[in-house]
Amino acid sequence: MAVDLTGLSAIELRDRMAAGAVSVVDVVTAHLKRIAETEPTLQAWAWVDGEYVLAQARALDARRKSGAAIGPLHGLPVGIKDVIDVAGVPGENGTAIDKGRVPDKDAALVTRLRAAGAVIMGKTVTTEMAYMNPSKSRNPHDPSRTPGGSSAGSAVAVAAGMVPLAVGTQTGGSVIRPASFCGIVGFKPSFGQIGRTGILPQSPFLDTVGVFARTVEDAALLAEVLAGHDPDDAATDPMPAPRLLQIAIARPPVKPQFAMADLPAPPEVPQQMRAALDEVAALLGDRCERFALPGMFGEAVAIRTRINKAEMAKFFYGYEKRGRELMSPILTEAMDEGKAIPARDYLSALDWREVLNAGLDRLFDRCDAILCAASVGPAPAGLDSTGDPTFNGIWTLCGTPAVTLPLFSDENGLPMGLQLIGRVGDDARLLRSANWLMQHVTAASEIEEETTA
């Protein structure tokens, strides 16, 4: 029986191609077929071209046959959010102002992808300039619902089997939330882990590159390739890239310890999400401690929003001059609010990252990861919103690594994610804890199913 190549993990696909069991052309052809089948309904792509993809595949197959060394992502199709430049490919940033724009240079992370042997599958849909105006993309579990934003197309493409891997960005909750709504793994590394040269800047104090995959291991594989120093991005450090995959798949020296966080003044959370969190806490037993974040974290959502809008007013000013009339009201209103923020309030808001992380450091001395909801609940009904980013924005402000696991669903089978947060710079440890937890919960579910069968 033929294997469905679109259903395999990225690591399984990579290993098959490396061994010669399947060609890169076969892999991308299968994924192009999947795109053709699902794209009319889900609309995950801003640009995709079969011949562009196949040309890369043929070159990679020829390289392997020649005996030359192959990269860690050899032959793997990767979707690129359409705020990330790819040379010679339309890069319109989700706005009519950039209609017809074609960059002549790859973003730094695209250069890394090519060097690692990845196939650039195309540009995935972003919301308008990576802000909150809903995009055309649809949730693969229910096309009448949002897939989230702003990295909508990247999450949809992975969840629907169009690609095994995709890249997005997060300034508020734009990786974690769509991953939760679409039922896949989303990983937002520590701030500054992945360089941003060649990516549309919205709020440089917050903008963070993230990845989408169907397993924690696959997310670690992609993030490891992307991580490292970018000479043109001062947020990155001149340090060697972390060994994310090796550590993520390793057995922890001791079982991880978790802290289940209650956010100050959280939004209303559906009973099903509360019950799911309680169930995970009960399963972990004494390996999970319930606690409430200090009251100052109640200010974090407003502080993050203040920074975002103030910086957006600056970095989108050129767009506003060229075509404010082409911008959505939700975007121009946010920019107008940003212009009205006093300099002292903006500058004082920048100090909060250090203050909040000082409080978190005490907690991380006692636990490996914080647990909380990845979203308020499942993807909301309708298409007029990208969802509530409250459970994500705090961690973007702090610059901590975060990962969401597709562990929950509501009574209609709609996915809801569990979010894990780690200490800044401790990305590999967070991924290892997430992998352990995913396996632990899956094993417990299988035992329960056998018992009730």
HELIX and SHEET records of a PDB file:
HELIX    1   1 LEU A    5  GLY A    7  5                                   3    
HELIX    2   2 ALA A   10  ALA A   19  1                                  10    
HELIX    3   3 VAL A   24  LEU A   42  1                                  19    
HELIX    4   4 GLY A   50  SER A   66  1                                  17    
HELIX    5   5 ALA A   96  ASP A   98  5                                   3    
HELIX    6   6 ALA A  108  ALA A  115  1                                   8    
HELIX    7   7 GLU A  128  ALA A  130  5                                   3    
HELIX    8   8 ALA A  152  ALA A  159  1                                   8    
HELIX    9   9 ILE A  176  CYS A  182  1                                   7    
HELIX   10  10 VAL A  216  LEU A  226  1                                  11    
HELIX   11  11 LEU A  244  ALA A  248  1                                   5    
HELIX   12  12 GLN A  271  LEU A  284  1                                  14    
HELIX   13  13 GLY A  285  ARG A  287  5                                   3    
HELIX   14  14 GLY A  295  GLU A  299  5                                   5    
HELIX   15  15 ALA A  300  PHE A  315  1                                  16    
HELIX   16  16 TYR A  317  GLY A  323  1                                   7    
HELIX   17  17 ARG A  324  LEU A  326  5                                   3    
HELIX   18  18 PRO A  329  LYS A  339  1                                  11    
HELIX   19  19 ALA A  343  LEU A  350  1                                   8    
HELIX   20  20 TRP A  352  PHE A  364  1                                  13    
HELIX   21  21 THR A  390  CYS A  398  1                                   9    
HELIX   22  22 ASP A  427  THR A  452  1                                  26    
SHEET    1   A11 TRP A  45  TRP A  47  0                                        
SHEET    2   A11 VAL A 119  THR A 124 -1                                        
SHEET    3   A11 PRO A  77  LYS A  81  1                                        
SHEET    4   A11 LEU A 165  GLN A 170  1                                        
SHEET    5   A11 THR A 208  ALA A 213 -1                                        
SHEET    6   A11 VAL A 185  LYS A 188 -1                                        
SHEET    7   A11 ALA A 402  SER A 409 -1                                        
SHEET    8   A11 PRO A 415  ILE A 421 -1                                        
SHEET    9   A11 ALA A 369  ALA A 373 -1                                        
SHEET   10   A11 PHE A 258  ASP A 262  1                                        
SHEET   11   A11 CYS A 288  ALA A 292  1                                        
END                                                                             
